[in-house]
């Protein structure tokens, strides 16, 4: 009986994990958010939604898109923080120091 319980719990855990992964993928899908925004725009044009309702939906969807993009670009660029800057200056006047006076 313990083996059967372990198999059932393991199977249930597997299914729930897959469902959670699918939900996360759907929430992070920019194309799905764009489609939702387009659907809301169509509902507005058909008169099924007021301007205020559309503005609220649009604000929420655009915020989600921005959050996803910031998360994906932040992860790709190492957190989006500037660690240091390397600057070099080249003088276009031959024979003079960059710190000295320039010939006019």
C-alpha positions in Angstrom: 0.0 0.0 0.0 2.9 2.4 0.7 4.3 1.8 -2.8 0.9 2.7 -4.3 0.7 5.8 -2.2 4.2 6.9 -3.2 3.4 6.3 -6.9 0.2 8.3 -6.7 1.8 11.2 -4.8 4.8 11.2 -7.2 2.5 11.2 -10.2 0.4 14.0 -8.7 3.5 16.0 -8.0 4.7 15.5 -11.6 1.4 16.7 -13.0 1.2 19.7 -10.7 4.8 20.7 -11.6 4.0 20.6 -15.3 0.9 22.7 -14.8 2.9 25.3 -12.8 5.5 25.4 -15.6 2.8 25.9 -18.3 1.2 28.7 -16.3 4.6 30.4 -15.8 5.3 30.1 -19.5 1.9 31.6 -20.3 2.4 34.5 -17.9 5.8 35.3 -19.4 4.6 35.1 -23.0 4.7 38.6 -24.6 2.8 37.4 -27.6 -0.1 36.2 -25.5 -0.2 39.6 -23.8 -0.2 41.3 -27.1 -3.1 39.2 -28.2 -5.0 40.1 -25.0 -4.3 43.8 -25.7 -5.6 43.4 -29.3 -8.7 41.6 -28.1 -9.4 44.4 -25.6 -8.9 46.9 -28.4 -11.5 45.1 -30.5 -13.9 44.9 -27.6 -13.5 48.7 -27.2 -14.2 49.3 -30.9 -17.3 47.0 -30.8 -18.6 48.9 -27.8 -18.4 46.0 -25.4 -16.0 47.9 -23.2 -15.8 51.5 -22.1 -12.7 53.8 -22.5 -12.0 53.6 -18.8 -12.2 49.8 -18.7 -9.9 49.6 -21.7 -7.4 52.1 -20.2 -7.2 49.9 -17.0 -6.7 46.7 -19.1 -4.1 48.4 -21.3 -2.2 49.8 -18.3 -2.1 46.4 -16.7 -1.0 44.5 -19.8 1.7 47.1 -20.8 3.0 46.9 -17.2 3.3 43.1 -17.5 5.0 43.4 -20.8 7.5 45.9 -19.4 8.2 43.7 -16.4 8.8 40.7 -18.6 11.2 42.6 -20.9 13.1 44.1 -17.9 13.4 40.7 -16.4 14.7 39.1 -19.6 17.0 41.9 -20.6 18.3 42.3 -17.0 19.1 38.6 -16.8 20.9 38.7 -20.2 23.0 41.7 -19.3 24.0 40.7 -15.8 21.4 42.5 -13.8 21.4 45.8 -15.7 24.0 47.5 -13.3 27.0 49.4 -14.5 30.1 48.1 -12.8 32.7 50.4 -14.3 33.6 52.6 -17.2 36.8 52.6 -19.2 37.5 55.9 -20.9 40.4 56.7 -23.2 41.0 60.1 -24.9 43.0 60.6 -28.1 44.3 64.0 -28.9 44.0 65.1 -32.5 47.0 67.4 -32.4 50.3 65.6 -32.9 53.1 66.1 -30.4 50.9 67.7 -27.6 49.9 66.3 -24.4 46.1 65.9 -23.9 46.5 67.7 -20.5 48.4 70.6 -22.0 47.2 73.7 -23.9 46.0 73.2 -27.4 47.5 75.1 -30.3 45.0 77.4 -32.0 
